[in-house]
Each structure stands twice: as C-alpha cells, then as structure tokens.
C-alpha cells in the first residue's frame, strides 16, 4: 500500500465515522425532469462539498435533468442515495 492509498483509506474512515454520527455534509439535489432526489456525499466539510458539487450537478444537467435545485444538509444518510 502506498502512502497516498493509506491517507485515502484514513479519509474514508473519518468520512464514514462522521456520517454515522450525523456530522457529515450531504447535498440533496432535486430535479423535475426526470422527477428525482439525489444525495451527493458524504463530505467532512461544507467547503469541500461546495467545491465538488458543481461537477455532480453538471453531470445531471448533461444527462438532461431540468429544474435542478439543491440544499446542503448535515445528517446521517444511508441507502438509497437516489429516490
């Protein structure tokens, strides 16, 4: 295992631990066409979520989703991540 892989594993462990405690940041993204709710996360910090969210929203837009709304939520989230 490389040092980078080890750090990534530690980051995932912290992220999952934060999620289990309800401290992780998630983006709740809702679309009208198709009608759906998507959850993007978990993130350790709100800043990191904001930094990474635009690419996820762009992917939804590129796939044809319309009227995309989002909110940032600090919570414990489990499956399903798409409703």
C-alpha positions in Angstrom: 0.0 0.0 0.0 1.3 3.4 -0.9 1.2 6.4 1.4 -1.5 8.0 -0.7 -3.7 4.9 -0.6 -3.2 4.8 3.2 -4.2 8.5 3.5 -7.3 7.9 1.3 -8.3 5.0 3.5 -8.0 7.1 6.6 -10.0 9.9 4.9 -12.8 7.4 4.0 -12.8 6.1 7.6 -13.2 9.6 9.0 -15.9 10.4 6.5 -17.9 7.2 7.3 -17.5 7.8 11.0 -18.7 11.4 10.7 -21.7 10.1 8.6 -22.6 7.5 11.3 -22.6 10.3 13.9 -24.8 12.5 11.7 -22.0 15.1 11.2 -21.3 14.6 7.5 -22.3 17.1 4.9 -24.5 16.0 2.0 -26.1 17.7 -1.0 -29.8 16.9 -1.5 -30.4 17.6 -5.2 -33.9 17.5 -6.6 -34.9 17.5 -10.3 -38.3 17.9 -12.1 -37.5 16.1 -15.3 -36.9 13.3 -14.5 -38.5 13.7 -11.1 -36.0 12.5 -8.6 -33.9 13.2 -5.5 -30.2 12.5 -5.5 -27.9 12.6 -2.5 -24.2 13.6 -3.0 -21.8 12.9 -0.2 -20.6 12.3 2.4 -18.1 15.1 2.9 -16.2 16.1 6.1 -16.6 19.8 5.5 -19.2 22.0 3.9 -16.5 23.8 2.0 -15.3 20.6 0.4 -18.9 19.6 -0.5 -19.4 23.0 -2.3 -16.1 22.6 -4.1 -17.1 19.2 -5.5 -20.8 19.7 -6.0 -20.7 21.6 -9.3 -19.4 18.6 -11.3 -22.2 16.4 -10.0 -24.9 19.0 -10.9 -23.2 19.4 -14.3 -23.4 15.6 -14.9 -27.2 15.7 -14.1 -27.7 18.6 -16.4 -25.7 16.9 -19.2 -28.0 13.9 -18.8 -31.0 16.1 -19.4 -32.2 16.8 -15.9 -34.3 20.0 -15.7 -35.0 22.5 -12.9 -32.2 21.3 -10.6 -32.4 22.5 -7.0 -30.1 21.7 -4.2 -29.7 22.2 -0.5 -26.7 21.4 1.8 -27.6 19.1 4.7 -25.7 17.9 7.7 -27.1 14.5 8.5 -26.6 10.7 8.7 -27.6 9.3 5.3 -27.8 5.7 4.2 -29.1 3.9 1.1 -30.9 4.7 -1.1 -28.9 7.6 -2.4 -31.3 8.1 -5.4 -35.1 8.3 -5.0 
